[in-house]
Amino acid sequence: MKIKPYYILLKWNMKHPENRNRTNLYEIWKEYDETYLFDSILYSVIEFYDSLSEAREHKRRLLNG
């Protein structure tokens, strides 16, 4: 059985010292593990998506205001 991936739109906490060299405020991650908890002070999760195109569209809307 093939496992279907999902996509996570993240917003990086640019004020954190670990992120000082990052150039992008938003990033999309591809994930397969539905039980993984995304919890970090380095980023916040904006939304989960079933397709990459949906995640890219939301990221585009956030960047363009």
N, CA and C of each residue as an Amber inpcrd file, in Angstrom:
protein
   195
   0.8350000  -1.1740000   0.0000000   0.0000000   0.0000000   0.0000000
   0.8890000   1.2500000   0.0000000   0.5760000   2.1700000  -0.8710000
   1.3500000   3.4000000  -0.9740000   0.8230000   4.4320000   0.0220000
   1.7320000   5.0320000   0.7610000   1.3610000   6.0480000   1.7450000
   1.3240000   7.4010000   1.0540000   0.2330000   8.1160000   1.2420000
   0.0660000   9.4230000   0.6190000   0.6780000  10.5010000   1.5200000
   1.5320000  11.3490000   0.9550000   2.1280000  12.4110000   1.7680000
   1.1530000  13.5630000   1.9860000   1.4640000  14.3690000   2.9620000
   0.7480000  15.6280000   3.1480000   1.7990000  16.7170000   3.3000000
   1.3770000  17.9570000   3.2500000   2.3000000  19.0840000   3.2260000
   1.9790000  20.0480000   4.3580000   3.0300000  20.5820000   4.9630000
   2.8870000  21.4860000   6.1010000   3.4740000  22.8310000   5.7140000
   2.7030000  23.8760000   5.9240000   3.1980000  25.2360000   5.7050000
   3.6650000  25.7760000   7.0510000   4.9530000  26.1310000   7.1200000
   5.5560000  26.6240000   8.3520000   5.9200000  28.0880000   8.2340000
   5.8720000  28.7680000   9.3520000   6.3600000  30.1460000   9.4380000
   7.4930000  30.1450000  10.4580000   8.6730000  30.5440000  10.0180000
   9.8390000  30.5450000  10.8800000   9.8220000  31.7330000  11.8250000
  10.2800000  31.5080000  13.0510000  10.4430000  32.5650000  14.0430000
  11.7940000  33.2280000  13.7680000  11.7730000  34.3060000  13.0080000
  13.0130000  34.9390000  12.5490000  13.7690000  35.6510000  13.6770000
  13.1480000  35.8460000  14.8190000  13.8200000  36.4920000  15.9450000
  14.6720000  35.5150000  16.7540000  14.4830000  34.2290000  16.5130000
  15.2620000  33.2310000  17.2440000  16.6830000  33.1750000  16.6690000
  17.7020000  33.0890000  17.5330000  19.0990000  33.0760000  17.0560000
  19.4200000  31.9370000  16.0780000  18.7880000  30.7990000  16.2260000
  19.0480000  29.6740000  15.3190000  18.5930000  29.9660000  13.8870000
  17.6790000  30.9070000  13.7230000  17.1370000  31.2180000  12.3990000
  17.7480000  32.4770000  11.7910000  18.8140000  32.9790000  12.3540000
  19.3600000  34.2590000  11.8950000  19.8640000  34.2270000  10.4550000
  20.2330000  33.0580000   9.9480000  20.7350000  32.9570000   8.5660000
  19.6560000  32.5540000   7.5650000  18.4320000  32.3930000   8.0110000
  17.3440000  32.0300000   7.1020000  16.9530000  33.2210000   6.2460000
  16.6100000  32.9370000   5.0050000  16.1960000  34.0090000   4.1020000
  14.6960000  33.9710000   3.8250000  14.0510000  32.8130000   4.0200000
  12.6200000  32.6770000   3.7500000  11.8270000  32.6140000   5.0450000
  10.7710000  33.4000000   5.1000000   9.9090000  33.4110000   6.2760000
   9.0280000  32.1680000   6.3290000   8.5960000  31.6750000   5.1600000
   7.7100000  30.5080000   5.0790000   8.4150000  29.3620000   4.3680000
   8.0460000  28.1390000   4.7510000   8.6070000  26.9520000   4.1150000
   7.5530000  25.8540000   4.0960000   7.6150000  25.0180000   3.0780000
   6.6920000  23.8890000   2.9530000   7.4800000  22.5980000   3.1380000
   6.9990000  21.7570000   4.0380000   7.6100000  20.4600000   4.2830000
   6.6700000  19.3580000   3.8140000   7.2540000  18.3140000   3.2500000
   6.5060000  17.1190000   2.8570000   6.6690000  16.0970000   3.9740000
   5.5600000  15.5030000   4.4100000   5.6020000  14.5720000   5.5390000
   4.6990000  13.3690000   5.2650000   5.0780000  12.2240000   5.8300000
   4.3010000  10.9940000   5.6960000   3.7350000  10.5140000   7.0250000
   4.3910000  10.8570000   8.1150000   4.0150000  10.3750000   9.4420000
   2.9120000  11.2540000  10.0330000   1.7080000  10.7460000  10.0930000
   0.5740000  11.5120000  10.6000000   0.5830000  11.6640000  12.1180000
   1.4160000  10.8960000  12.8040000   1.4550000  10.9520000  14.2580000
   2.5230000  11.9170000  14.7860000   3.3560000  12.4500000  13.8960000
   4.4190000  13.3500000  14.3230000   3.8280000  14.6780000  14.7960000
   4.3090000  15.1510000  15.9450000   3.8540000  16.4260000  16.4880000
   4.8500000  17.5130000  16.1260000   4.4000000  18.5120000  15.4290000
   5.2400000  19.6330000  15.0370000   5.1580000  20.6870000  16.1280000
   6.1940000  20.7350000  16.9580000   6.2050000  21.6640000  18.0830000
   7.6340000  22.1410000  18.2880000   7.8570000  23.4010000  18.0150000
   9.1900000  23.9510000  18.1440000   9.1060000  25.4520000  18.3770000
  10.1210000  25.9970000  19.0340000  10.1880000  27.4460000  19.1790000
  10.7780000  28.0800000  17.9230000  11.3060000  27.2620000  17.0200000
  11.9130000  27.7730000  15.7950000  10.8830000  28.1180000  14.7260000
   9.7080000  27.4980000  14.7760000   8.6830000  27.7300000  13.7610000
   7.2910000  27.5260000  14.3390000   6.3120000  27.9840000  13.6040000
   4.9170000  27.6840000  13.9340000   4.2560000  27.1050000  12.6940000
   3.3440000  26.1860000  12.9040000   2.6340000  25.5500000  11.7980000
   1.4510000  26.4310000  11.4120000   1.3770000  26.7690000  10.1350000
   0.2700000  27.5690000   9.6290000  -0.9190000  26.6640000   9.3020000
  -0.6520000  25.6080000   8.5110000  -1.7520000  24.7290000   8.0710000
  -1.1820000  23.4410000   7.4800000  -2.0210000  22.4080000   7.4390000
  -1.7080000  21.1390000   6.7900000  -2.5060000  21.0530000   5.4910000
  -1.8950000  20.4990000   4.4320000  -2.5410000  20.4130000   3.1200000
  -2.3830000  19.0240000   2.5310000  -3.3560000  18.6440000   1.6960000
  -3.2940000  17.3610000   1.0080000  -2.4550000  17.4230000  -0.2580000
  -2.2960000  18.6190000  -0.8170000  -1.5190000  18.7370000  -2.0520000
  -0.5060000  19.8670000  -1.9400000   0.5700000  19.7200000  -2.6840000
   1.6140000  20.7260000  -2.7100000   1.1070000  22.0180000  -3.3420000
   0.2530000  21.9020000  -4.3350000  -0.2570000  23.1070000  -4.9990000
  -1.0980000  23.9630000  -4.0480000  -1.8680000  23.3390000  -3.1680000
  -2.6460000  24.0890000  -2.1740000  -1.7150000  24.8290000  -1.2130000
  -0.6720000  24.1510000  -0.7700000   0.2830000  24.7660000   0.1530000
   1.0120000  25.9320000  -0.5140000   1.4160000  25.7550000  -1.7670000
   2.0980000  26.8290000  -2.4960000   1.1830000  28.0320000  -2.6970000
  -0.0810000  27.7730000  -2.9960000  -1.0310000  28.8640000  -3.2050000
  -1.2270000  29.6750000  -1.9190000  -1.3590000  28.9940000  -0.7890000
  -1.5130000  29.7020000   0.4870000  -0.2480000  30.4940000   0.8170000
   0.9140000  29.9100000   0.5840000   2.1730000  30.6110000   0.8190000
   2.2550000  31.8560000  -0.0620000   1.8630000  31.7390000  -1.3130000
   1.8570000  32.8830000  -2.2430000   0.9390000  34.0000000  -1.7510000
  -0.2500000  33.6130000  -1.2610000  -1.1950000  34.6130000  -0.7370000
  -0.6160000  35.3170000   0.4990000   0.0640000  34.5760000   1.3660000
   0.6470000  35.1770000   2.5610000   1.7710000  36.1460000   2.1970000
   2.5790000  35.7890000   1.2100000   3.6870000  36.6440000   0.8120000
   3.2320000  37.8980000   0.0800000   2.1400000  37.7870000  -0.6540000
   1.6320000  38.9300000  -1.4290000   0.6640000  39.8060000  -0.6510000
   0.3220000  39.3830000   0.5260000  -0.5570000  40.1850000   1.3890000
  -1.9390000  39.9310000   1.1030000
